[in-house]
């Protein structure tokens, strides 16, 4: 699967980039409200499935929106604030 970068170029979808971004946001909040590595993995996989279901190359901004919504669906509002 491909994605559309901010500059309009296509790139290969890389799940590890999503995991890394969520992990960094997660590490920026107090430990008591952090998500587990399993939650981060599940959110990332959910985003990947949503992108595949689009039937087209999603834009980076669309992927970011999907990640934010998935984090909030897990009740991790503090992490979502850091992700934005």
C-alpha positions as CSV (number, residue, x, y, z in Angstrom):
1,X,0.0,0.0,0.0
2,X,1.1,3.5,-0.7
3,X,0.5,6.8,1.0
4,X,0.5,10.4,-0.2
5,X,3.1,12.5,1.6
6,X,2.6,16.2,2.4
7,X,4.6,17.2,-0.6
8,X,2.3,15.1,-2.9
9,X,4.9,12.3,-3.4
10,X,3.9,8.7,-2.9
11,X,5.6,6.5,-0.4
12,X,5.3,3.0,0.9
13,X,3.0,2.6,4.0
14,X,5.2,1.9,7.0
15,X,3.4,0.7,10.1
16,X,6.5,1.2,12.2
17,X,6.3,5.0,11.7
18,X,2.8,5.0,13.2
19,X,4.0,2.9,16.1
20,X,6.9,5.2,16.7
21,X,4.8,8.4,16.6
22,X,2.2,6.9,19.0
23,X,5.0,5.7,21.3
24,X,6.6,9.1,21.4
25,X,3.3,10.8,22.3
26,X,2.7,8.1,24.9
27,X,6.1,8.7,26.5
28,X,5.3,12.4,26.8
29,X,2.4,11.8,29.3
30,X,2.5,10.8,32.9
31,X,3.1,7.1,33.4
32,X,-0.3,6.6,35.1
33,X,-2.2,7.5,31.9
34,X,0.1,5.8,29.3
35,X,-1.1,3.1,27.0
36,X,0.4,-0.3,27.0
37,X,2.6,-1.5,24.1
38,X,-0.3,-3.9,23.2
39,X,-2.7,-1.0,22.9
40,X,-0.3,0.9,20.7
41,X,0.1,-2.1,18.5
42,X,-3.7,-2.6,18.2
43,X,-4.3,1.0,17.4
44,X,-1.6,0.9,14.7
45,X,-3.1,-2.3,13.2
46,X,-6.5,-0.7,13.2
47,X,-5.2,2.3,11.4
48,X,-3.5,0.1,8.8
49,X,-6.8,-1.8,8.2
50,X,-8.7,1.5,7.8
51,X,-6.2,2.7,5.3
52,X,-6.5,-0.6,3.3
53,X,-10.3,-0.3,3.3
54,X,-10.1,3.1,1.7
55,X,-9.2,1.4,-1.6
56,X,-6.8,4.3,-2.4
57,X,-3.6,5.9,-1.2
58,X,-4.5,7.8,2.0
59,X,-2.8,11.2,2.7
60,X,-0.6,11.6,5.7
61,X,-3.2,13.9,7.2
62,X,-5.9,11.3,6.9
63,X,-3.7,8.8,8.6
64,X,-3.0,11.2,11.4
65,X,-6.8,11.7,11.9
66,X,-7.3,8.0,12.0
67,X,-4.6,7.6,14.6
68,X,-6.0,10.4,16.8
69,X,-9.5,8.9,16.7
70,X,-8.2,5.5,17.5
71,X,-6.2,6.8,20.5
72,X,-9.3,8.6,21.8
73,X,-11.4,5.5,21.3
74,X,-9.1,3.8,23.7
75,X,-9.7,6.6,26.2
76,X,-6.2,7.9,26.1
77,X,-7.1,11.5,25.8
78,X,-3.8,12.8,27.2
79,X,-1.8,10.8,24.7
80,X,-4.1,12.1,21.9
81,X,-3.3,15.7,23.0
82,X,0.4,14.9,22.7
83,X,0.0,13.2,19.3
84,X,-1.7,16.3,17.8
